[in-house]
């Protein structure tokens, strides 16, 4: 499929550093990143608990975005109207260009199941899902920057204070966990996500998850340290409010990945490989009942996305 240009929400043209053939930048975990991650989850609908809810949720993504945005900044009526217009353009592009790609992804996922979940096919699928998320992040960043240009100085100050308050909350809640508590939390997330598509896991699958998580690198302290540095740098740009501040933010994002501490980068790669192998092993070990449930959910999700995209 030939991709049409992304929606230009700011009227400007920008070039980004390329990696493995895909435009990629690092958002960190600011408000924008949290909203973006939530949106990617909603828009890709690959982790929704019920496939029958896909169309309902997708058609209300604009409401979900406003809820997330309200946690960080309050827009006045005119600002909200401009934001809604830009968001509408983004969602229209996504429905027209991206949802058909998700339908193809799901078709190919079913083929991978038929083939016994080969490692190469699983890696390729993971890369394609990441590429879909990256394609979405680019225009979403422009939506955030356009909204930022509308903010008054006191709103920018409120935004920064909200980021710092959330940072303090994260550090307080997450760093107090022992290593065992950390791994128990990760195991619980795996169990919850996989149960959505497979149902109750077998003892063999549960043991595989436990073994995989035990070999993962704990990353929350790296993440929080990196996030605080990111917020500090972003705050300086927003408060200085130079005329070219959006370009400064773009440059900050473009170099974020290179700025990651080597142990953090290595941990991300290490954990990513464990997650891929763990997930594949759980799928290979699925029972006939789990296979039936998984295929039913993927097929229902495919039909919902096809309907949303007008196919």
C-alpha positions in Angstrom: 0.0 0.0 0.0 1.3 3.5 -0.9 1.1 5.9 2.0 -0.3 9.4 1.4 1.4 12.3 3.1 0.8 12.8 6.8 -1.6 15.6 7.7 0.3 18.9 8.1 -1.2 20.5 11.1 1.1 23.5 11.3 1.6 24.4 7.7 5.4 23.7 8.0 7.6 21.1 6.5 10.1 19.2 8.7 12.6 16.5 8.2 13.5 13.9 10.8 16.4 11.6 11.4 15.8 8.2 9.8 16.3 4.8 11.5 15.6 1.5 9.8 13.6 3.2 7.1 11.1 4.8 9.5 10.9 8.3 10.9 11.7 8.0 14.6 12.0 10.4 17.5 12.1 10.2 21.2 9.2 11.7 23.2 10.3 10.6 26.7 7.3 10.5 29.0 6.0 14.0 29.2 2.3 14.8 29.0 2.6 14.6 25.2 4.1 11.2 25.4 1.5 9.9 27.9 -1.3 11.2 25.6 0.4 9.8 22.6 0.8 6.4 24.2 -2.8 6.4 25.2 -3.9 7.4 21.7 -1.7 4.8 20.1 -3.3 2.2 22.4 -6.8 3.4 21.4 -6.1 3.9 17.8 -4.3 0.7 17.2 -6.8 -1.1 19.4 -4.5 -4.0 19.7 -4.8 -4.2 23.5 -8.5 -3.5 23.9 -10.1 -5.9 26.3 -13.2 -6.4 24.2 -13.3 -6.3 20.4 -16.9 -5.4 20.4 -16.0 -2.1 22.0 -13.6 -1.1 19.2 -15.9 1.0 17.1 -17.4 2.7 20.2 -14.1 3.6 21.6 -12.5 4.7 18.3 -15.3 7.0 17.5 -14.8 8.7 20.9 -11.0 9.1 20.8 -11.4 12.9 20.7 -13.1 12.8 24.1 -10.4 10.6 25.5 -7.7 13.0 24.3 -9.5 16.0 26.0 -9.6 14.0 29.3 -5.8 13.4 29.1 -5.0 16.9 28.1 -7.1 18.4 30.9 -4.7 16.7 33.4 -2.0 19.1 32.3 -3.5 22.4 30.9 -6.9 24.0 30.7 -7.8 25.5 27.3 -10.2 28.4 26.8 -13.1 28.1 24.4 -11.2 29.4 21.4 -8.1 27.3 22.1 -10.3 24.2 22.5 -12.0 24.9 19.2 -8.7 25.2 17.3 -7.4 22.0 19.1 -10.6 20.1 18.1 -10.2 21.1 14.5 -6.5 20.0 14.4 -7.4 16.8 16.2 -10.2 16.1 13.8 -7.8 16.4 10.8 -5.4 14.0 12.5 -8.1 11.4 13.3 -9.5 11.6 9.7 -6.0 10.9 8.3 -5.7 8.0 10.7 -9.0 6.5 9.8 -8.3 6.8 6.1 -4.7 5.8 5.9 -3.8 3.8 9.0 -6.8 1.7 9.8 -6.5 -0.2 6.5 -2.9 -1.0 7.5 -4.1 -2.4 10.8 -6.5 -4.7 8.9 -3.6 -6.1 6.9 -1.6 -6.5 10.2 -4.3 -8.6 11.7 -4.7 -10.7 8.5 -0.9 -11.4 8.7 -1.1 -12.1 12.4 -3.6 -14.9 11.7 -1.2 -16.3 9.1 1.6 -16.3 11.6 -0.6 -18.3 13.9 -1.2 -20.8 11.1 2.5 -21.1 10.5 3.3 -21.9 14.1 4.5 -18.4 15.2 7.9 -18.5 13.5 10.5 -16.3 15.0 11.2 -14.2 11.8 7.5 -13.6 11.3 7.1 -12.6 14.9 10.0 -10.1 14.7 8.7 -8.7 11.4 5.2 -8.2 13.0 6.7 -6.4 16.0 8.6 -4.1 13.7 5.5 -3.3 11.7 3.5 -2.5 14.8 6.3 -0.2 16.0 6.4 1.5 12.6 2.6 2.1 12.8 3.1 3.8 16.2 5.9 5.9 14.8 3.8 7.0 11.8 1.2 8.3 14.2 3.6 10.1 16.5 4.9 12.4 13.9 1.7 14.2 13.1 0.7 14.0 16.8 3.8 15.9 17.8 2.7 18.7 15.4 -0.7 18.7 17.0 0.9 19.3 20.4 3.3 22.0 19.1 0.4 23.8 17.4 -1.5 23.7 20.6 1.5 24.9 22.6 1.8 27.9 20.3 -1.7 28.9 21.4 -0.9 28.8 25.1 -0.5 31.9 27.2 2.6 32.2 29.5 0.6 31.4 32.6 -0.8 28.2 30.9 2.8 27.1 30.0 3.8 27.6 33.6 0.8 25.5 34.7 1.7 22.8 32.2 5.3 22.6 33.6 4.1 22.5 37.2 1.7 19.7 36.3 4.6 17.7 34.7 6.8 18.2 37.7 3.9 17.1 40.1 3.4 14.0 38.0 7.1 13.3 38.1 7.1 13.6 41.9 4.2 11.2 42.1 5.9 8.7 39.8 9.1 8.8 41.8 7.3 8.4 45.1 5.1 5.5 44.0 7.5 3.5 41.8 10.9 3.8 43.3 9.7 2.6 46.7 9.0 -0.9 45.3 11.4 -3.7 46.1 12.8 -5.7 43.2 10.4 -8.5 43.9 7.4 -6.0 44.0 8.6 -4.6 40.7 8.7 -8.0 39.0 5.4 -9.0 40.5 3.9 -5.9 38.9 5.4 -6.7 35.6 4.2 -10.3 35.8 0.7 -9.1 36.6 0.6 -6.8 33.5 1.7 -9.7 31.3 -0.9 -12.0 32.8 -3.7 -9.4 32.3 -2.8 -8.5 28.7 -2.4 -12.2 27.6 -5.6 -13.3 29.4 -7.6 -10.7 27.3 -6.9 -12.7 24.2 -6.1 -16.2 25.4 -8.3 -16.6 28.6 -6.9 -18.4 31.6 -3.2 -19.3 31.2 -1.8 -22.7 31.9 0.8 -23.4 34.5 3.4 -23.8 31.8 2.6 -20.4 30.3 2.6 -18.7 33.8 6.0 -20.3 34.6 7.3 -19.0 31.3 6.2 -15.5 32.1 7.8 -15.7 35.6 11.1 -16.9 34.1 11.1 -14.2 31.5 10.4 -11.4 33.9 13.1 -12.7 36.3 15.6 -12.1 33.6 14.4 -8.6 32.7 16.4 -5.5 33.7 14.7 -3.1 36.1 14.4 0.2 34.2 12.1 2.4 36.3 14.9 4.3 37.9 16.5 5.0 34.5 13.2 6.0 33.1 12.5 8.4 35.9 15.9 9.9 35.8 15.7 10.4 32.0 12.2 11.9 32.4 13.3 14.5 34.9 16.1 15.6 32.6 13.7 15.8 29.7 11.2 17.9 31.7 14.0 20.3 32.8 15.1 20.8 29.2 11.6 21.2 27.9 10.7 23.7 30.7 13.6 25.9 29.8 12.5 26.0 26.2 8.8 26.7 27.0 9.5 29.4 29.6 12.1 31.2 27.4 9.4 31.3 24.7 11.8 32.2 21.9 10.1 32.7 18.5 11.6 29.4 17.3 10.7 27.4 20.4 8.8 24.7 18.4 12.0 24.0 16.4 13.9 23.8 19.6 11.5 21.2 20.9 11.8 19.2 17.7 15.6 19.3 18.0 15.3 18.2 21.7 13.2 15.3 20.7 15.4 14.3 17.7 18.4 13.9 20.0 16.7 12.3 23.0 17.3 8.7 21.8 21.1 9.4 21.4 21.1 11.0 24.9 19.9 7.9 26.7 22.4 6.5 29.1 24.0 3.3 27.7 22.7 1.1 30.5 19.2 2.4 29.8 19.5 1.8 26.1 20.9 -1.7 26.7 18.2 -2.5 29.1 15.5 -1.5 26.7 16.9 -3.7 24.0 17.4 -6.6 26.4 13.9 -6.4 27.8 12.5 -6.0 24.3 14.0 -9.3 23.2 12.8 -11.0 26.3 9.3 -9.7 25.8 9.3 -10.9 22.2 10.6 -14.4 23.0 8.3 -14.7 26.0 5.2 -13.7 24.1 6.0 -16.1 21.3 6.6 -19.0 23.6 3.2 -18.4 25.3 1.5 -18.3 21.9 3.2 -21.5 20.8 2.1 -23.2 24.0 -1.6 -22.2 23.6 -4.2 -24.8 24.0 -7.0 -25.5 21.5 -9.4 -23.5 23.6 -7.0 -20.5 23.8 -6.4 -20.7 20.0 -10.1 -20.6 19.3 -10.5 -17.6 21.6 -7.5 -15.8 20.2 -8.5 -16.2 16.6 -12.1 -15.2 17.4 -10.9 -11.9 19.0 -8.5 -11.1 16.2 -11.1 -11.8 13.6 -13.7 -9.6 15.4 -11.1 -6.9 15.8 -10.3 -7.1 12.1 -13.9 -6.8 11.1 -14.4 -3.7 13.4 -11.3 -2.0 12.0 -12.4 -2.7 8.4 -15.8 -1.2 9.2 -14.3 1.9 10.7 -12.0 2.4 7.7 -14.9 1.9 5.3 -13.5 -1.2 3.6 
